[in-house]
């Protein structure tokens, strides 16, 4: 299994257009970029590849890497920075099976699979495969399981992806309040990609503050939707991941911490 981080940023990416904060400035100076979130997973046994989330930066991500175009895709939730790249299927791929959860979202009154179908039904190349959370399905030669996480007000899912000799887990966009049943599925991965939008200190600037504080009073959730860096690292320890990389990162990290070894940047590659 060869894992390439195509996009490691949050909804605005880093650098943010017209932002001259120290982190965005350093990003421009060093060329270390975080475009909107997407992960490419190659099955080195079968030669197939799987795309996890379709970033609006799809075109640039595939121009800037040498990875093959995907054979199949999985969509974790319906926020635009994880979904809108599917429009690139047109005239680029002959076909793309897309897997997504079949649970109805009380907020949208559609499942993730249903939203993909309604939004991209005009693309003959795209076929949607509704999947039941906690039930394994096959995609690009991998065994894949979607698990519910906590990203209100919309449903959102993490993933476990099993190859012949390797396991990749992704928390998806979530607060620290991942249900225990989902945590059980995510445990024991060779690599965990954990979302960590900001350092815990930034919770002071969120209107809702920080939540899910640990014994030392450190917030593990930023508001209600995302994990802090500290929360993500605690989650990785609890999930007993052999390696962890933090993803879905904002430009709100201090410049001297923003590109540390645990924090992913576009183009990072892992061979599992």
ABEGO torsion letter per residue (X at the ends): XBBBBABABBAAEOBBBGBABAAAAAAAAAGBBBBBBBBBBBBAAAGBBBBBEBBAAAAAAAAABABBBBABBBBABABAAAAAAAAAABGABABBBBBBBABBBAAAGBBAAAAAAAAAAABAABBBBBBBBGBBBBBGGBBBBBBBBBBOABBBBBBBBBBAABBBBBAEBBBAABBAAAAAAABGBABBBBBBABBAAAAAABAAEBBGBBAAGBBABBEAABBBAAAAAAAAAAAGBABBBBBGBBAABBAAAAABAABBBBGBBBBX
